[in-house]
Amino acid sequence: MRITFSPRLACLAVLGALSCYAQAGAEHWVATWATAAQIYRAPAVPPPPAPANSPAAIAPAAAAPATPPRPRAPRAFNNQTVRMIVHTSIGGRRLRLQLTNPFGGVPVDIGSAHVAVRDRDSSIVPASDRAITVGGGKAFRMIAGQTVISDPVDLEFAPMADLAVSLYFTKDSGPLATHSLGLHTTYISGEGDFTASTTIADPTETAAYYWISAIDVMAPADAAAVVTLGDSITDGAASTPNADRMWPARLAARLLANKATANIAVVNEGISGNRILMDGAGVAALARLDHDILVQSGAKWLMILEGINDIGNQTRVNTGLTSADLINALRQIVERAHTQGLKVIGCTLTPYAGAGYYSDAGEVLREAENEFIRHSGVFDAVVDFDAAVRDPQNPTHFRADMHSGDNLHPSDGGYQVMADAVDLAIFSGKK
């Protein structure tokens, strides 16, 4: 059989392939929420009860604390359901869940998992309840070090929605993969699988996330994510719980309200106590880029606000830290992010005079880092958080109405001012 070449047919074939590619590329996965797992540490064991005849045991009732003691942090889950509340940024009609088992060292078995729109407290909207599967199975295992991506599930939810993620652990989970400052109430059941239940009855409550690391939404082609890398000031420490007052959440609300940026998500990868150059409450920023930042679905921008804990730790323990160490580390983060196509936004360190680990030598390091961020030209954009919240008459200090009382962490109002300091033109392509 004779085969002839037809330029017209070849052109149509190419155009058809391009058309299919364009349709396939019309939507893509974008992270609408994320959090960072911390290095596992066993919760401290409370001291034993005081002997009956000890001063502590016979102290008058007036000496008792005004608030009830916090419940002991769980060490593991066993035949229990955990329902966690996550606050999304952009919405959609289709999502997938990511779970991670980075530090525990043992496999973790999930008997069932569900996601739903949250109603209030531990209650969900029943009609929104969806079972989560992995490879078509409702039960799945996470081996040590693994990140699991679930099968997609159809669930319509609005921007800035609260979703409830419920996980059932069939047997002893081993050490918890956790993010301790979740700032949303988590509900832990007694024995049994309650992942499909409307409410968790008589739960134990914590404010941590366990094993979940991200929720991705199928979003339009112009949608993208901003990933915020930082410490407790990014995590939202001292902000009002269950109110989403941390600066990344307030930035997400501003982006949503602006038509030109309404499809841009913000995911919070802050860890309280985090440092750039050393492990602490979490893996050092330099070491966690790969599994916390560069892998986020649809990530286009990285905002970095890190270094104050490196500086404060230098005050407590002479680590030999220099401004060159901090600056070189920031350069490394920018270079690695650029390699993955991310634009990097440098954020100046907020004041900390009056904080417990303040020192004059540390202030020199903070000012050197801030000058580098402002003037080096290394970053694709700069947000001057320092200028937004400092006292004009005493610039090493927060404005009195901008901090939470510890001279280190912003108040709710301070976090809002930080979010307001971000020029949205950075994300709309107008700057």
Buried (B, 14 or more C-beta within 10 A) or exposed (E): EEEEEEEEEEEEEEEEEEEEEEEEEEBBBBBBBBBBBBBBEEEEEEEEEEEEEEEEEEEEEEEEEEEEEEEEEBBBBEBBBBBBBBBBBBBBEBBBBBBBBBBBEEEBBBBBBBBBBBBEBBBBBEEBBBBBBBEEEBEBBBEEEEBBBBEBBEBEBEBBBBBBBBBBBBEEBBBBBBBBBBBBBBBBBEEEBBBBBBBBEEBBEBBBBBBBBBBBBBBEEEBBBBBBBBBBBBBBBBBEEBEBBBBBBBBBBBBBEEEEBEBBBBBBBBBBBBBBBBBBBBBBBBBBBEBBBBBBBBBBBBBBBBBBBBBBBBBEEEBEBEBEBBBEBBEBBBEBBBEEEBBBBBBBBBBBBBBEBBBEEBBEBBBBBBEBBBEBEBBBBBBBBBBBBBBEEEEBBBBEEBBBEEBBBBBBBBBBBBBEBBEBEBBBEEE
